[in-house]
Amino acid sequence: MLRAFFAHLRDDGQMAQQPVRRYHRLATPLGLPKPIPDADLVAFFQVIDAVRDRLIFLLMLRCGLRVSEVCALPWEAIDQQAGTIRINQGKGRVDRIVYLAPDVAQTLEGWHRHQPPGVYLFPSPKPQRAHLFRSMINRLMDQYLAAAGLPRQYSPHSLRHTFATQLLNAGVPLEVLKELMGHYSIELTLRYAQLYDTTKKQQYEQAMRQITQRQALGGR
């Protein structure tokens, strides 16, 4: 009915175009995975014995890499001496440098000793593919979650979100986190990284103590 009504107005010259489309899509908020609690993180990594798999998930948790970035990570992007990984043309065509935490560097050295030379850090076991792909990592995560007795609500992306949240809680500025995450806009970082309420309260109280001491307002 509405389409017919507005079409009549358009044909009559009272409107420039038909405002009612055949289909309308409503934008819904994108839910973000919650950071994984420390106890669940410990339980998850305790059941991972394979060096390769441990390195896969550490790269997301300690370096903030996306699943796609881990899958196609080439050896040449890693500078073990400098302790850095260069991500070229990440999501949004953003280049960035991330850093190797001590446990990542140690696991990487172990994987390097056992892995024959090749282009990619994680070559695919299937001959028709050059490197690992997303579904394989998703299956690995499900297997280890089950082995640890954890709910399957966690995904590999939850590790990246945990990386962001932990850095914010440790006091890393949003501008620095933006670069480490590879976001092209600070708005993405603001939307993505959510502080715990307890951390926000602590930071507020600390800041307010400094403000009130500096101002020393008098009163009756």
N, C-alpha and C positions, 0 to 999 in steps of 0.2 A: 504493500500500500504506500509506504513512504517513498519507495523508489519511483512508483508511478506518479505520485504527487509532485515530487521534485523534478521528474522528467518533464512533466507538463509545464512547470514554471520555467524550466530551461528552454523548452521549445517555444514558449511564449515570449522569450526574451527577457524575462524577469530575473533570471539567474544565469551566471556565466558558465557554470558547470554543475554536473550532478554530484551532490555531496555524499550520497549514500552508495556505498559499494556493495557488491554482492556478498562479500565476506569481510568481516571486521575482526581484527585480532587484538586482544587485550593484553597489554604488557603486564606481566606479573613480576614481582621482585625475585631476583635470583638468590636462592639460599646458598649460603657459604658453609662448608664443613667446619665444624667446631674444632678448635685445637685439641690434640690428644693429651689427656692428663699424664703426668709423669709416671704414675704407677703403671698405666697401660703401655706407655712407651717402653719401659723396662721389661715388662712381660713379653711384649712383641719381639724385641731384639734378642731376648734370652733364648728364643726357640730357633733363631736363625744361625745355623752352623756354616752354611756355604758362604765362602768369601765373596763371590760374585753378588749374591743376593743381598748380603749385608751392605756392600758398597752401593748397590742400586738405591736402597732406601735411605742410607746415610746421606747420599747426594741431595736428596729431597729435604731431609730434616735439617742438615747442617749448612747446606749451600742454597737452599730455596729453589732448586731446579724443578722445572715442570717435567711431567712424565715424558712428553715428546722430546724434551731436551736431553733427558737421560738416555732415552732409546738411541738417539742418533749422535751421541757425544763421541767425537773423534779423539784419538790419542794426541794429535797435534794441538788440540785446544788446551791441553793440560801442561802447565809449567810446574813440575814438582819442586824444582829448586826455589822458585819464587813463591810457591804455595798458592797458585792462582789457576782458575779456569776461565777461559774466554768463551762467552756465548755469543755467536754471531747470528744476527737476524733472528732474534727470538720473537715471541708473539708481539705483534705491532711493529715488527721490523726494528726492534731495539737491540743494540749491542750492549753488552755489559761484562764486567769482570766480577767474579765471585771468588771467595777465598776458601782454602782448605783448612778445616778445623783439624786439630791433632788426631782425632780418631778416624777422620776421613783419610788423612795423609797416610796413616799407618795401614789402614785397610787397602788403600790404593797400592801401596808398595807390595803388599802380599799378593794382590791380584796381578800386578805387573810381573811378578816372578813366575806365576803359574800360567799366564796367558801368552800364547804364541804371538809373534808380531802380526799386526794387522792394522786396518784403517780405523775400525771402531772399537771403543772400549768394551762394548757388549755385542759381539757378533751373534747373529741369529743361528740357532741350531738347525734351522731349515735352509736348505741350499737355495731356495728361490728368493730368499730375503737376505739383505746385507747385514742388518742389525736387528736387535730386539724390537718388538712393537708393543703398543699400549696394552692390548688384550693379554699378552703374556705376563706383563707386570701386574695387571689387575688380578690375574689368576694366582700369581705368587703371593700377593697380599692376602687374598682370601684364604689361601692354604695356611699361611703363618698366623693369621688371626684365629683360625679354627684351632690350630695347634696350641695357641696361647690361651684359648678359652675366652676370647674377646668377641664382642659383637661385630657383625660385618657391616655396621654403619660407617666404619672408617674406610677411607679410600686412599690411594697414593697421594691425591691432592691434599688430604688432611695433613700430611707431613709437611707440605709446603706452607700451609696455613699455620701450623704449629711453629715453624721457623719464624714467620713474621710476628706472631704473637709473643714468642719468647724474646725476640730481639727488642720489641717495643717495651715489654715488661722490664728488660734489663737497662732501659734508658736510651736506646738507639733513636736518634731523631727521625722523624718521618721522611725528611729529605734524603737521608742516607738509606733508609729502608727502601724508598722508592727506587734508588739506583740498584740496590742488591736484588730486588724483586724483578727488575726489568720492566717496570711500568712506564708507559709513555706520558702518564698524567698523574699528578699527586692526588687527584680525586679518586683514582683507582685504589691507591694505597689507603686513603681514608676509608673507603668502602670495604676494603679487603681485610685490613688488620683491626681487630677489635680488642681493646684492652679489657682485662678482667676488672670487675667492679672494685675488688680489693686494691688492685694496683692504682686505679684512678683515685680512690679515696686517699691512699698513702701519698700520692704525688700532690693532691690538693692540699692535704694537711701540711706537708713539708713546705710547699710554696706559700701557704697562708701564714705559717710561722715566720718566714722571712719577711713577708709583706708587713705584718703587724709589728714586728720588731723594728723595721725600718721607719715605719710611719709613726709608731708610738702615739696613737691618738689618745687625747685626754677625754675624760668624761666624768659626769657626776655619778 
